């Protein structure tokens, strides 16, 4: 129960900070580990370029994670990104400066294949926690919920049952109207993704994230 309460409090703090638009300077600080391990999973598929979250879904997700990390003192953080495949960008660390820089450097083209494999990303994050470490462990997913049949709900349930890893999801985008996916051509002109002659409109899928 205390683990659940602690993680819920962390989520609320992070949400509050994201809305406050905080400002900070740079300083060197030595931290002691407190016991929470949190791996943030960020969707970097092309749909995350949609502008129904300002300035884009991806940039909003990145800022949220950076703000959330500001609330952590002595808790290890890690970073996984995913699109058509998942990549562990930052193993669990107390080096918050390096973690935040890795978040800032995320780009939509960072994955080898298109599409979104959310289940693969959750599995990679869950397997990145040390097996011998039994402290509180959380995977925090930031995504628009698009998935290419990777069974993320099943993977999340397995992670909880086998390793006690809890998965939290934060939807980025608009589930009603959605937005087009912008592209920049070789000539520098802004265009939108087209499929079968029609502009693609992407909507946040809350059902997948809720499950």
Secondary structure, 3 states (H helix, E strand, C coil): CHHHHHHHHHHHHHHHHHHHCCCCCCCCCCCCCCCCEEEEEEECCHHHHCCCCCCCHHHHHHHHHHHHHHCCCCCEEEEEEECCCEEEEEEEECCHHHHHHHHHCCCHHHCCCCCCCHHHHHHHHHCCCCCCCCCCEEEEEEECCCCCCCCHHHHHHHHHHHHCCEEEEEECCCCCCCEECEEECCCCCEEECEECCEECEECCCHHHHHC
